[in-house]
């Protein structure tokens, strides 16, 4: 599973981003075990402003190891945050998402990434674009 970011700049210097997740599979039946991930965020103000609390949720799928964690990188130089979703051990469990919060100190566009690796070393990453405005 790949999470790619497209950054577009027009001739007036305005930026925009888009993210695409792509899953590349092989004919190997083990590939069906490739982990996937769902990440989202919410904030009382849209877009968030510096200092606003942004709530992030994540849930990995096909990874149920108790010693495996999602790692958030907020893209602003702050410490990474380690949390643990249920790995979809209980399907449709509304409490299966792991939740964390973060406040960005400065305005700007941040590429936020969350990653989880299973016991055989397959890694899955989701990326989000957070635009923090004054």
Order of alpha helices (4+ residues) and beta strands (2+ residues): beta-beta-beta-beta-beta-beta-beta-beta-beta
